[in-house]
Amino acid sequence: MHYHKLTAELIGEAGKKAMQMGHSYVGPVHLLLAMLDQPSDAGKLLMQMGLDPELTEKISQLVLSHEKILGIHDLLVHDYGP
């Protein structure tokens, strides 16, 4: 499969994130974290909207630490404020 250069770079970075996290697959969390590390408009927009890369990684590690959870496909965390 042929991808745009930036897309291929993002997938490569997501693979590195997955390996750093001890995962044998690349999933949405890895792509999201890689996107936040890239100087892209999408990454900048997500950061402006308040997405915290460290918190995202901590939540994914916590969820995936449970032996019966095989992956994260859809994870919504709500903050309804004080």
N, C-alpha and C positions, 0 to 999 in steps of 0.2 A: 504494500500500500504506500502511496506517495502522499506526504503531508507538506504543507507550507513550511518553510524553514523555521518560522517562529513556533509553529505547532510542534514540530519535531523536537525543538529545543525544550519546550515546555514538558513534553512527554519524557525526555531524557532527565530533566531536573526532577520530575515527579518520581521517576525510578530511583534516583539518588535519595530522595526523601523517604521512599518506602524502605530502602536498604538501611538507612540511618535509624528508622523506627523498628527495624527487625522484621519487616513484612516481606513475604515472598511474592507479592502481587502489587500492582499499581491500581489504586482505587480513587474515588472522588476526593477523599481527604488529602491524598498525596498531590493530586492535581491542584486542589485549592491552595495548599501550602506552597507549592511551587509557583503558582500564579502570583502569590503575594510577594515572593522573592524577586519576581521579574519586574523590570521597569515598564510595565505595560499599562495601558489605560484601564483595563479591567482590574488589575491589581490595585492601582491607585484608587479607583472608584470603591472597591471593597473596603479598603483601609479608611477612606473618607466616611464610609457608612458605619464605621466603628468595629469592623471585624478585627479581632485580636489574634494574630498568628500563634502566639504562645498558648493562649487559652484554647484555641482550636486543637492544637497538638496535644495538650494535656487532657482535654475531654476525649479525644479519639483514643489516646493511650489507656485511659481509665476504662472506657467502654470495651475496648478490645482485650483488656486484661482478663476478662471473664471467659472461661474456657468454652462455654457454649455459644459464644458470639464469634462468628466466622468473618464478619466484615461489616463495614458501615456503608450503607448505600444512601440512606436518608436519615439525617439526624437534625432535628430542630431543637434549638435551645431558646426558650423564651425568657425575656427579662421584662416583666411588666412594671418595673420600677418600684419605688417605695410604697 
